[in-house]
């Protein structure tokens, strides 16, 4: 099954997001999918897309992003910092539910302090972060960890996920 977004962004920056899942294992919670339209949405080149799901007793919201690429990490970090506002806004919709998971192409390494400090302060941590385990084979030295751009940020409050035990984590060395 799939949940598709409307067009996010315009012109050369327009794209569609999708969540693809196995209906036998995961249930989409009807009428929860939307492009982020809260405060600051206009400051994203492509506003994030979110939807809620349930897998057995675990209910969660996925928020997918594609941060605009630019040669300047400062410009990318500025857009990435705004994700903490998106996270906080969506998390506050349900005072009990803390399972808001950000994923997608962040176009920054997870250890980029200026870009990700607000997410870390909000209690999120990246799933992929260990440089010794996951590197890009054959990439230029300046960009050898670019696979870390595609990542998942999950709340420390998500009790269903235990780092290195449950969830998504690298299982091989290149």
C-alpha positions as CSV (number, residue, x, y, z in Angstrom):
1,X,0.0,0.0,0.0
2,X,1.0,3.6,-0.3
3,X,0.1,7.1,1.0
4,X,1.0,9.8,-1.5
5,X,1.5,13.5,-0.9
6,X,0.2,16.4,-3.1
7,X,3.0,18.2,-4.9
8,X,5.5,19.7,-2.3
9,X,7.4,22.7,-3.6
10,X,7.3,24.4,-7.0
11,X,9.2,24.4,-10.3
12,X,12.5,22.5,-10.2
13,X,12.1,22.0,-6.5
14,X,8.6,20.3,-6.7
15,X,8.3,16.7,-5.8
16,X,5.9,14.1,-4.4
17,X,6.5,12.2,-1.2
18,X,5.2,8.7,-0.5
19,X,5.0,6.2,2.4
20,X,5.0,2.6,1.2
21,X,4.0,-0.1,3.6
22,X,2.8,-3.7,3.9
23,X,-0.9,-3.6,4.8
24,X,-0.7,-7.0,6.6
25,X,1.8,-5.4,9.1
26,X,1.1,-1.7,9.2
27,X,-2.2,0.2,9.2
28,X,-2.5,3.8,7.8
29,X,-4.6,5.9,10.2
30,X,-7.2,7.4,7.8
31,X,-7.2,11.2,7.1
32,X,-3.9,11.9,8.9
33,X,-1.7,12.6,5.8
34,X,-0.9,16.2,4.9
35,X,1.8,18.6,3.9
36,X,3.0,20.5,6.9
37,X,1.2,23.9,6.8
38,X,2.0,25.1,10.3
39,X,4.0,28.1,11.4
40,X,7.1,28.5,9.2
41,X,5.9,26.2,6.4
42,X,6.5,28.8,3.8
43,X,10.2,28.8,4.8
44,X,10.7,25.3,3.4
45,X,11.5,24.9,-0.3
46,X,9.5,21.6,0.0
47,X,7.3,21.5,3.1
48,X,7.5,18.2,5.0
49,X,4.8,15.5,4.5
50,X,3.4,13.5,7.4
51,X,1.0,10.6,8.1
52,X,0.1,8.4,11.1
53,X,0.3,4.6,11.2
54,X,-0.2,1.7,13.6
55,X,1.8,-1.5,13.7
56,X,0.2,-3.8,16.3
57,X,0.2,-1.7,19.5
58,X,2.7,0.9,18.2
59,X,1.2,4.0,16.8
60,X,3.5,6.6,15.3
61,X,3.7,9.6,12.9
62,X,6.2,9.7,10.1
63,X,7.4,13.0,8.8
64,X,9.4,12.9,5.6
65,X,11.6,15.8,4.4
66,X,13.8,16.7,1.5
67,X,16.0,19.6,2.5
68,X,17.0,21.8,-0.4
69,X,20.5,21.1,-1.7
70,X,23.0,24.0,-1.9
71,X,26.7,24.3,-2.0
72,X,26.5,26.2,1.3
73,X,26.0,24.0,4.3
74,X,24.9,27.2,6.1
75,X,21.8,27.5,3.9
76,X,21.0,23.8,4.3
77,X,21.5,24.1,8.1
78,X,19.0,27.0,8.2
79,X,16.3,24.9,6.7
80,X,17.2,21.9,8.8
81,X,17.0,23.9,12.0
82,X,13.3,24.6,11.2
83,X,12.5,20.9,11.5
84,X,12.5,21.2,15.3
85,X,9.5,23.6,15.0
86,X,7.7,21.1,12.7
87,X,8.5,18.3,15.2
88,X,7.3,20.3,18.2
89,X,4.1,21.4,16.4
90,X,3.1,17.9,15.3
91,X,4.1,16.3,18.7
92,X,1.9,18.8,20.6
93,X,-1.2,17.6,18.7
94,X,-1.4,14.7,21.1
95,X,0.1,15.3,24.6
96,X,0.3,11.6,25.2
97,X,1.8,10.5,21.9
98,X,5.6,11.1,21.5
99,X,6.3,8.9,18.5
100,X,6.9,11.5,15.8
101,X,9.7,10.2,13.6
102,X,11.5,12.4,11.0
103,X,13.0,10.7,8.0
104,X,14.3,11.6,4.5
105,X,17.1,13.5,2.8
106,X,18.5,16.1,5.3
107,X,21.4,17.0,3.0
108,X,23.6,17.3,6.2
109,X,25.6,14.9,8.3
110,X,23.8,14.1,11.6
111,X,26.8,15.5,13.5
112,X,26.4,19.0,11.9
113,X,26.0,21.0,15.1
114,X,24.4,24.1,13.7
115,X,21.8,22.2,11.7
116,X,20.7,19.6,14.2
117,X,21.2,21.2,17.6
118,X,17.4,22.1,17.8
119,X,16.3,18.5,17.0
120,X,18.8,17.2,19.6
121,X,17.5,19.7,22.1
122,X,13.9,18.5,21.4
123,X,15.0,15.0,22.3
124,X,15.6,13.4,18.9
125,X,18.6,11.4,17.9
126,X,19.7,10.1,14.5
127,X,19.6,6.3,13.7
128,X,22.7,6.5,11.5
129,X,25.6,8.3,13.2
130,X,28.6,6.0,13.5
131,X,31.2,7.1,10.9
132,X,33.2,3.9,11.3
133,X,30.3,1.6,10.3
134,X,28.7,3.4,7.3
135,X,30.6,5.3,4.7
136,X,30.2,5.9,1.0
137,X,32.4,3.7,-1.0
138,X,34.6,5.5,-3.5
139,X,33.3,9.0,-2.7
140,X,35.5,12.1,-2.6
141,X,37.0,12.6,0.9
142,X,35.0,15.7,1.4
143,X,31.7,13.9,0.8
144,X,32.5,10.3,2.0
145,X,29.8,10.3,4.6
146,X,27.1,11.6,2.3
147,X,24.9,8.5,2.8
148,X,24.3,9.9,6.3
149,X,22.2,12.7,4.6
150,X,19.4,10.1,4.2
151,X,18.6,9.4,7.8
152,X,15.9,8.8,10.5
153,X,15.6,11.0,13.6
154,X,13.6,9.4,16.4
155,X,12.6,10.6,19.8
156,X,14.3,9.3,22.9
157,X,10.8,8.9,24.3
158,X,9.9,6.2,21.7
159,X,10.1,3.2,23.9
160,X,9.5,0.8,21.1
161,X,12.9,1.6,19.6
162,X,16.1,0.5,21.3
163,X,19.3,1.7,19.5
164,X,21.2,-1.3,18.0
165,X,18.5,-3.7,19.0
166,X,15.2,-2.7,17.3
167,X,14.7,-0.3,14.4
168,X,16.9,0.4,11.4
169,X,20.6,0.3,11.8
170,X,23.6,-0.5,9.6
171,X,24.5,-4.2,9.5
172,X,27.6,-4.2,7.4
173,X,30.8,-2.4,6.7
174,X,31.7,-1.1,3.2
